[in-house]
């Protein structure tokens, strides 16, 4: 039976939140302050998930969704397209503050307003798509797990759409015709938005035909994350912070180049380097932060587990002519445990699950005076800040940087200082 709700807040993960008969109700695609009619679809006892049936009193921040693939049982990637962008930024700031209080144990966290984009569309420099048997491309639905074939993606950079041109105007995105019949599980479109370079990465079940081209961009076939065979060029280059970065098919790079500039600016500000420090760049990827800050440090130590990324990082260091950067490959906890020299400032940029306990313990042993924590999940950021507090570190301030407009995902840069002892 439909129920009426007044929504009062938003939860990390995107849904608006209301209460009915003492129970917390999560409602995707709604906005705090709205009055809505919903249908309960999952009752978990103390809380429930509901499907939005009707907005009876709309928020003034509700906007028309421009993407035909956005909504319940559709793509699901852009869960906040229905919100005006200033509200998205405000809610992301609020979520970070609440997570730091509730999970991080920080009573009054200093959280700066989220740094947004002037044009919060067409920003993604890579997308990961699923291919059907006919070569049509789509996203895996977040709710139903079915493939939603797409004809456009408003958050993808136009360079990506060029690689998946439909056969007819307005038709579905698809693999190039020469790849028809390829056993492709996933197609990853990547581009250097500042260089114009493009790359198509195919994750295949069997041998992918047609890779010899000729192609206007590199086409790379991988299986289980490993190149199927050598390629003349299996990377693109992207420009960030005045430097050129090589990024291979299997390497991570920030998905929003424009906002990565602002992210790097905040990391530089929080690192507070004066030129005589040893900087640790943990989870350094292709070397982004370490290379951008190398001229402000006496020495940089980069740590990265991914072999692909460390190969790229070494190429990037050599191309930049930097003699003060040392790169170490291996699991972060093992490599950090082997470092015996003094570390003055540490940058950590872990995956979504945050830092392993052993990594945080190793940081505590190294005792850098400052830790700059770059996080793509405010809940694991807050958890790790609470753990670092036990090693004598206190949160000074945090700044969300909106790397993912139209979605609930949040990137945050946090600065922690070691308490004198």
VENBEL-V67125 format. One record per backbone hydrogen bond with DSSP energy under -0.5 kcal/mol. CO is the residue of the C=O (numbers start at 1). NH is the residue of the N-H. If there is no record, write none. Layout:
[[CO:NH] [CO:NH]]
This chain:
[[3:38] [5:7] [5:36] [6:19] [7:33] [9:17] [11:14] [15:11] [16:27] [17:8] [17:9] [18:25] [20:23] [23:20] [24:48] [25:18] [26:50] [27:16] [27:30] [31:34] [34:7] [35:56] [35:57] [36:5] [37:53] [37:54] [38:3] [39:51] [42:44] [42:49] [44:46] [46:24] [47:44] [48:26] [49:41] [49:42] [50:28] [51:39] [54:37] [54:56] [57:35] [59:62] [61:84] [67:70] [69:75] [71:74] [75:142] [77:79] [78:81] [80:83] [82:63] [84:87] [84:88] [85:89] [86:90] [87:91] [88:92] [89:93] [90:94] [91:95] [92:96] [93:97] [94:98] [95:99] [96:100] [97:101] [98:102] [99:103] [99:104] [100:106] [101:105] [105:107] [106:109] [109:111] [110:112] [110:398] [112:400] [114:116] [115:402] [119:121] [123:257] [124:157] [125:191] [127:129] [127:189] [129:187] [130:138] [132:135] [135:175] [136:132] [137:150] [138:130] [139:141] [139:148] [141:145] [146:141] [146:148] [147:149] [148:139] [150:173] [153:156] [154:122] [155:123] [155:124] [157:160] [157:161] [158:162] [159:163] [160:163] [161:164] [162:165] [164:174] [168:171] [173:137] [176:179] [177:180] [179:182] [182:184] [183:185] [183:205] [185:131] [186:203] [187:129] [187:189] [188:190] [188:201] [189:127] [190:199] [191:193] [192:195] [192:196] [197:192] [198:218] [199:190] [199:201] [200:202] [200:220] [201:188] [201:203] [202:204] [202:222] [203:185] [203:186] [207:209] [208:211] [210:213] [218:200] [220:202] [221:228] [222:204] [223:226] [226:223] [234:249] [236:247] [238:245] [240:243] [243:240] [243:245] [245:238] [247:236] [248:251] [255:125] [255:257] [256:260] [257:261] [258:262] [259:263] [260:264] [261:265] [262:266] [263:267] [264:268] [265:269] [266:270] [267:271] [268:272] [277:279] [277:298] [277:299] [278:344] [278:345] [279:281] [279:301] [280:282] [280:347] [281:284] [281:303] [282:349] [284:287] [284:288] [287:291] [288:292] [289:293] [290:294] [291:294] [293:296] [294:297] [296:275] [299:279] [300:302] [300:326] [301:281] [302:328] [303:283] [303:284] [304:330] [306:310] [307:311] [308:312] [309:313] [310:314] [311:315] [312:316] [313:317] [314:318] [315:319] [316:320] [317:321] [317:322] [318:321] [321:323] [324:300] [324:326] [326:302] [328:304] [331:335] [332:336] [333:337] [334:338] [335:338] [335:339] [336:339] [344:369] [344:370] [345:280] [346:372] [347:282] [348:374] [351:354] [356:359] [356:360] [357:361] [358:362] [359:363] [360:364] [361:365] [362:366] [363:367] [363:368] [366:343] [369:418] [370:346] [371:373] [371:416] [372:348] [372:374] [373:375] [373:414] [375:412] [376:410] [377:381] [378:382] [379:383] [380:384] [381:385] [382:386] [383:387] [384:388] [385:389] [386:390] [387:390] [388:391] [388:393] [389:392] [392:419] [394:417] [397:415] [398:112] [399:413] [400:115] [401:403] [401:411] [404:407] [406:80] [411:401] [412:375] [412:414] [413:399] [414:373] [414:416] [415:396] [415:397] [416:371] [417:394]]
